[in-house]
Amino acid sequence: MLIAQFSQLLILLWKLSSVFVLPLIMIGYVMVMHHYDAEFTFSELDTGKNIHKWIVLAIYLSYLLLWNRSNKRVISYLKKLEY
């Protein structure tokens, strides 16, 4: 019973990860860029050059492509945990 509920929670988190990964990508990008350029902050990402926005978008679209490719396998694996 508990494993079935845990499996349902994992399925929900897997589906929501396609939405909630964008802020994590943005935070990670700002941290990496801040390491190379101490002046880089989130406000510079927000109002700065468009190349940074395109890079974040490309990373997000790459994640969505990987998510889409592996979605059926992950869902079927998590459903097997229920039984």
TIRO-2110 file (N, C-alpha, C; in Angstrom, 1 decimal):
// TIRO-2110
0.8, -1.2, 0.0, N, 1, A
0.0, 0.0, 0.0, CA, 1, A
0.9, 1.3, 0.0, C, 1, A
1.9, 1.3, 0.9, N, 2, A
2.7, 2.4, 1.0, CA, 2, A
3.6, 2.6, -0.3, C, 2, A
4.0, 1.5, -0.8, N, 3, A
4.8, 1.5, -2.1, CA, 3, A
4.0, 2.1, -3.2, C, 3, A
2.7, 1.7, -3.3, N, 4, A
1.8, 2.2, -4.4, CA, 4, A
1.7, 3.7, -4.2, C, 4, A
1.5, 4.2, -3.0, N, 5, A
1.4, 5.7, -2.9, CA, 5, A
2.7, 6.4, -3.2, C, 5, A
3.8, 5.8, -2.8, N, 6, A
5.1, 6.3, -3.1, CA, 6, A
5.3, 6.3, -4.6, C, 6, A
4.9, 5.3, -5.3, N, 7, A
5.0, 5.2, -6.7, CA, 7, A
4.2, 6.3, -7.4, C, 7, A
3.0, 6.5, -6.9, N, 8, A
2.1, 7.6, -7.5, CA, 8, A
2.8, 9.0, -7.2, C, 8, A
3.4, 9.2, -6.1, N, 9, A
4.1, 10.4, -5.8, CA, 9, A
5.3, 10.6, -6.7, C, 9, A
6.0, 9.5, -7.0, N, 10, A
7.1, 9.6, -7.9, CA, 10, A
6.7, 10.0, -9.3, C, 10, A
5.6, 9.4, -9.8, N, 11, A
5.0, 9.7, -11.1, CA, 11, A
4.6, 11.1, -11.2, C, 11, A
4.0, 11.6, -10.1, N, 12, A
3.6, 13.0, -10.1, CA, 12, A
4.8, 14.0, -10.2, C, 12, A
5.8, 13.6, -9.4, N, 13, A
7.0, 14.5, -9.4, CA, 13, A
7.7, 14.4, -10.7, C, 13, A
7.7, 13.2, -11.4, N, 14, A
8.3, 13.1, -12.7, CA, 14, A
7.6, 14.0, -13.7, C, 14, A
6.3, 14.0, -13.7, N, 15, A
5.5, 14.8, -14.6, CA, 15, A
5.7, 16.3, -14.3, C, 15, A
5.8, 16.7, -13.1, N, 16, A
6.0, 18.1, -12.7, CA, 16, A
7.4, 18.6, -13.0, C, 16, A
8.3, 17.6, -13.1, N, 17, A
9.7, 18.0, -13.3, CA, 17, A
9.9, 18.8, -14.6, C, 17, A
9.0, 18.5, -15.6, N, 18, A
9.1, 19.2, -16.9, CA, 18, A
8.8, 20.7, -16.7, C, 18, A
8.1, 21.0, -15.7, N, 19, A
7.8, 22.5, -15.4, CA, 19, A
8.8, 23.1, -14.4, C, 19, A
9.0, 22.4, -13.4, N, 20, A
9.8, 23.0, -12.3, CA, 20, A
11.3, 22.9, -12.5, C, 20, A
11.8, 22.3, -13.6, N, 21, A
13.2, 22.3, -13.9, CA, 21, A
13.7, 23.7, -14.4, C, 21, A
12.8, 24.5, -15.0, N, 22, A
13.2, 25.7, -15.6, CA, 22, A
13.8, 26.7, -14.5, C, 22, A
13.2, 26.9, -13.4, N, 23, A
13.9, 27.7, -12.4, CA, 23, A
15.2, 27.1, -11.9, C, 23, A
15.3, 25.8, -11.8, N, 24, A
16.6, 25.2, -11.4, CA, 24, A
17.7, 25.5, -12.5, C, 24, A
17.3, 25.4, -13.8, N, 25, A
18.2, 25.7, -14.8, CA, 25, A
18.7, 27.1, -14.8, C, 25, A
17.7, 28.0, -14.5, N, 26, A
18.1, 29.5, -14.4, CA, 26, A
19.0, 29.7, -13.2, C, 26, A
18.8, 29.1, -12.1, N, 27, A
19.6, 29.3, -10.9, CA, 27, A
21.0, 28.7, -11.2, C, 27, A
21.0, 27.5, -11.8, N, 28, A
22.3, 26.9, -12.1, CA, 28, A
23.1, 27.7, -13.1, C, 28, A
22.4, 28.3, -14.1, N, 29, A
23.1, 29.1, -15.1, CA, 29, A
23.7, 30.3, -14.5, C, 29, A
22.9, 31.0, -13.6, N, 30, A
23.4, 32.2, -12.9, CA, 30, A
24.6, 31.8, -12.0, C, 30, A
24.6, 30.7, -11.4, N, 31, A
25.7, 30.3, -10.5, CA, 31, A
27.0, 30.0, -11.3, C, 31, A
26.8, 29.3, -12.5, N, 32, A
28.0, 29.0, -13.3, CA, 32, A
28.5, 30.3, -13.9, C, 32, A
27.7, 31.2, -14.4, N, 33, A
28.1, 32.5, -15.0, CA, 33, A
28.7, 33.4, -13.9, C, 33, A
28.2, 33.3, -12.7, N, 34, A
28.8, 34.1, -11.6, CA, 34, A
30.2, 33.6, -11.3, C, 34, A
30.4, 32.3, -11.4, N, 35, A
31.8, 31.8, -11.2, CA, 35, A
32.8, 32.4, -12.2, C, 35, A
32.4, 32.5, -13.4, N, 36, A
33.3, 33.1, -14.4, CA, 36, A
33.3, 34.6, -14.4, C, 36, A
32.2, 35.2, -14.1, N, 37, A
32.2, 36.7, -14.1, CA, 37, A
31.4, 37.1, -12.8, C, 37, A
32.2, 37.7, -11.9, N, 38, A
31.6, 38.0, -10.5, CA, 38, A
30.5, 39.0, -10.6, C, 38, A
30.4, 39.7, -11.7, N, 39, A
29.4, 40.8, -11.9, CA, 39, A
28.0, 40.2, -12.3, C, 39, A
28.0, 38.9, -12.8, N, 40, A
26.8, 38.4, -13.3, CA, 40, A
25.8, 38.0, -12.2, C, 40, A
24.6, 38.5, -12.3, N, 41, A
23.5, 38.2, -11.4, CA, 41, A
22.3, 37.8, -12.1, C, 41, A
21.2, 37.4, -11.4, N, 42, A
20.0, 37.1, -12.0, CA, 42, A
19.4, 38.3, -12.8, C, 42, A
19.5, 39.5, -12.2, N, 43, A
18.9, 40.6, -12.9, CA, 43, A
19.6, 40.9, -14.2, C, 43, A
20.9, 40.5, -14.3, N, 44, A
21.6, 40.6, -15.6, CA, 44, A
21.0, 39.6, -16.6, C, 44, A
20.7, 38.4, -16.1, N, 45, A
20.1, 37.4, -17.0, CA, 45, A
18.7, 37.9, -17.4, C, 45, A
18.0, 38.5, -16.5, N, 46, A
16.6, 39.0, -16.8, CA, 46, A
16.6, 40.1, -17.8, C, 46, A
17.5, 41.1, -17.6, N, 47, A
17.5, 42.3, -18.4, CA, 47, A
18.7, 42.4, -19.4, C, 47, A
19.6, 41.4, -19.3, N, 48, A
20.8, 41.5, -20.1, CA, 48, A
20.7, 41.1, -21.5, C, 48, A
21.8, 40.6, -22.0, N, 49, A
21.9, 40.2, -23.4, CA, 49, A
21.0, 39.0, -23.7, C, 49, A
20.5, 38.9, -24.9, N, 50, A
19.5, 37.9, -25.3, CA, 50, A
20.3, 36.5, -25.4, C, 50, A
21.6, 36.5, -25.6, N, 51, A
22.3, 35.2, -25.8, CA, 51, A
22.1, 34.4, -24.5, C, 51, A
22.1, 35.0, -23.3, N, 52, A
21.9, 34.2, -22.1, CA, 52, A
20.6, 33.6, -22.0, C, 52, A
19.6, 34.3, -22.5, N, 53, A
18.2, 33.8, -22.5, CA, 53, A
18.1, 32.7, -23.5, C, 53, A
18.7, 32.8, -24.6, N, 54, A
18.7, 31.7, -25.6, CA, 54, A
19.4, 30.5, -25.1, C, 54, A
20.5, 30.6, -24.4, N, 55, A
21.2, 29.5, -23.8, CA, 55, A
20.3, 28.8, -22.8, C, 55, A
19.7, 29.5, -21.9, N, 56, A
18.8, 28.9, -20.9, CA, 56, A
17.6, 28.2, -21.6, C, 56, A
17.1, 28.8, -22.6, N, 57, A
16.0, 28.2, -23.4, CA, 57, A
16.5, 26.9, -24.1, C, 57, A
17.7, 26.9, -24.6, N, 58, A
18.2, 25.7, -25.3, CA, 58, A
18.4, 24.6, -24.3, C, 58, A
18.9, 24.9, -23.1, N, 59, A
19.1, 23.9, -22.0, CA, 59, A
17.7, 23.3, -21.6, C, 59, A
16.7, 24.2, -21.5, N, 60, A
15.4, 23.7, -21.1, CA, 60, A
14.8, 22.8, -22.2, C, 60, A
14.9, 23.2, -23.4, N, 61, A
14.4, 22.4, -24.5, CA, 61, A
15.1, 21.1, -24.7, C, 61, A
16.4, 21.1, -24.4, N, 62, A
17.2, 19.8, -24.3, CA, 62, A
16.7, 18.9, -23.2, C, 62, A
16.4, 19.5, -22.1, N, 63, A
15.8, 18.7, -21.0, CA, 63, A
14.4, 18.1, -21.4, C, 63, A
13.6, 19.0, -22.0, N, 64, A
12.3, 18.5, -22.5, CA, 64, A
12.4, 17.4, -23.5, C, 64, A
13.4, 17.4, -24.4, N, 65, A
13.6, 16.4, -25.4, CA, 65, A
14.0, 15.1, -24.6, C, 65, A
14.9, 15.2, -23.7, N, 66, A
15.3, 14.0, -22.9, CA, 66, A
14.1, 13.5, -22.1, C, 66, A
13.4, 14.4, -21.5, N, 67, A
12.2, 14.0, -20.7, CA, 67, A
11.2, 13.2, -21.6, C, 67, A
10.9, 13.8, -22.8, N, 68, A
10.0, 13.2, -23.7, CA, 68, A
10.4, 11.8, -24.2, C, 68, A
11.7, 11.7, -24.5, N, 69, A
12.3, 10.4, -24.9, CA, 69, A
12.2, 9.3, -23.9, C, 69, A
12.4, 9.7, -22.6, N, 70, A
12.4, 8.7, -21.5, CA, 70, A
11.1, 8.6, -20.8, C, 70, A
10.1, 9.3, -21.1, N, 71, A
8.9, 9.4, -20.3, CA, 71, A
8.2, 8.0, -20.2, C, 71, A
8.0, 7.3, -21.3, N, 72, A
7.3, 6.1, -21.3, CA, 72, A
8.0, 5.0, -20.5, C, 72, A
9.3, 5.0, -20.6, N, 73, A
10.1, 4.0, -19.8, CA, 73, A
10.0, 4.3, -18.3, C, 73, A
10.1, 5.6, -18.0, N, 74, A
10.1, 5.9, -16.6, CA, 74, A
8.7, 5.6, -16.0, C, 74, A
7.7, 6.0, -16.7, N, 75, A
6.3, 5.8, -16.2, CA, 75, A
6.0, 4.3, -16.0, C, 75, A
6.4, 3.5, -17.0, N, 76, A
6.2, 2.1, -16.9, CA, 76, A
7.0, 1.5, -15.8, C, 76, A
8.2, 1.9, -15.5, N, 77, A
9.0, 1.4, -14.4, CA, 77, A
8.4, 1.8, -13.1, C, 77, A
7.9, 3.0, -13.0, N, 78, A
7.3, 3.5, -11.7, CA, 78, A
5.9, 2.8, -11.5, C, 78, A
5.2, 2.4, -12.5, N, 79, A
4.0, 1.7, -12.4, CA, 79, A
4.3, 0.3, -11.9, C, 79, A
5.4, -0.3, -12.4, N, 80, A
5.8, -1.7, -11.9, CA, 80, A
6.0, -1.7, -10.4, C, 80, A
6.5, -0.6, -9.8, N, 81, A
6.7, -0.5, -8.4, CA, 81, A
5.4, -0.7, -7.6, C, 81, A
4.3, -0.4, -8.2, N, 82, A
3.0, -0.5, -7.5, CA, 82, A
2.7, -1.9, -7.1, C, 82, A
3.1, -2.8, -8.0, N, 83, A
2.7, -4.2, -7.8, CA, 83, A
3.7, -5.1, -7.1, C, 83, A
END
